Amino acid sequence: SSAASDVYKRQVSWLQGSVTGCDYKDGKLYVLTYKRVFVLERENGAFKIIGKKNLGFLQQWEVIALESTNSVRIVAEKSRLGKQKMKTIQLKDFKAWN
């Protein structure tokens, strides 16, 4: 199965599982949704999920960028779901995907 279908099998709804942003560096794809960040690694020509970070309450997260080799930065738009904000997440805080 594909990495995308693995994400959706574990999601509650399309809203929580919708991809809102991505960044790619050194064979890893960082995927942002309204509730989580996933890290996928390229393996044998396909991507495999290797980690995730829950972001708490549903928020309109729209931008993700690899800030350094140790962290990603995400940005939320002001919306009915919450205020505009920016957050830096350390990669060491991601949980392994099982």
C-alpha positions as CSV (number, residue, x, y, z in Angstrom):
1,S,0.0,0.0,0.0
2,S,1.1,3.6,-0.6
3,A,2.2,6.0,2.2
4,A,-0.8,8.2,1.4
5,S,-3.3,5.3,1.9
6,D,-1.5,4.4,5.2
7,V,-2.1,8.0,6.4
8,Y,-5.8,7.9,5.5
9,K,-6.3,4.4,7.1
10,R,-5.3,5.9,10.4
11,Q,-7.1,9.3,10.1
12,V,-10.6,10.0,11.4
13,S,-11.8,12.3,8.6
14,W,-10.8,13.9,5.3
15,L,-10.4,17.2,7.2
16,Q,-7.9,15.8,9.6
17,G,-6.1,13.9,6.8
18,S,-6.0,16.6,4.1
19,V,-2.5,17.6,3.1
20,T,-1.9,21.3,3.4
21,G,1.8,21.6,2.8
22,C,5.0,19.7,2.1
23,D,8.8,20.2,2.2
24,Y,11.5,17.8,0.9
25,K,15.2,17.5,1.7
26,D,17.8,14.7,1.7
27,G,15.4,12.0,0.7
28,K,12.7,12.9,3.3
29,L,9.3,14.4,2.7
30,Y,7.7,16.4,5.4
31,V,3.9,16.4,5.1
32,L,1.6,18.8,7.0
33,T,-2.1,18.2,7.7
34,Y,-4.5,20.1,9.9
35,K,-3.7,17.9,12.9
36,R,-0.3,16.2,12.2
37,V,3.1,16.4,10.6
38,F,4.3,13.2,8.9
39,V,7.9,12.3,7.8
40,L,8.3,10.0,4.9
41,E,11.5,8.5,3.6
42,R,12.2,7.5,0.0
43,E,12.9,3.7,-0.1
44,N,13.1,1.7,-3.4
45,G,11.5,4.4,-5.4
46,A,8.5,4.9,-3.0
47,F,7.8,6.9,0.1
48,K,7.4,5.1,3.5
49,I,6.1,6.9,6.6
50,I,8.8,6.8,9.3
51,G,7.4,9.3,11.8
52,K,4.6,11.6,12.9
53,K,3.9,14.5,15.3
54,N,0.4,15.3,16.6
55,L,-0.3,19.0,16.6
56,G,-3.1,19.0,19.2
57,F,-6.4,20.7,18.5
58,L,-7.6,21.0,14.8
59,Q,-6.0,24.2,13.4
60,Q,-5.6,25.6,9.9
61,W,-1.9,24.7,9.5
62,E,-1.0,25.7,5.9
63,V,2.8,26.0,5.7
64,I,5.7,23.8,6.5
65,A,9.4,24.4,6.0
66,L,12.5,22.5,7.1
67,E,14.2,25.1,9.3
68,S,17.4,23.2,10.0
69,T,18.6,19.6,10.2
70,N,16.9,19.4,13.6
71,S,13.5,21.2,13.2
72,V,10.6,22.1,11.0
73,R,8.6,25.3,11.2
74,I,4.8,25.4,10.6
75,V,2.4,28.3,10.2
76,A,-1.3,28.5,10.7
77,E,-3.7,30.9,9.1
78,K,-6.2,33.0,11.1
79,S,-9.6,31.2,10.7
80,R,-12.6,29.9,12.5
81,L,-10.3,27.2,13.8
82,G,-7.9,29.6,15.6
83,K,-5.5,32.5,15.5
84,Q,-2.6,33.0,13.1
85,K,0.6,31.5,14.6
86,M,4.0,30.0,13.9
87,K,5.5,26.9,15.7
88,T,8.9,25.2,15.5
89,I,9.0,21.5,16.1
90,Q,12.1,19.6,16.9
91,L,12.5,16.5,14.8
92,K,13.6,14.5,17.9
93,D,10.0,15.0,19.2
94,F,8.4,13.0,16.3
95,K,7.1,9.5,17.2
96,A,8.1,6.5,15.1
97,W,5.4,5.2,12.8
98,N,4.4,1.6,13.5
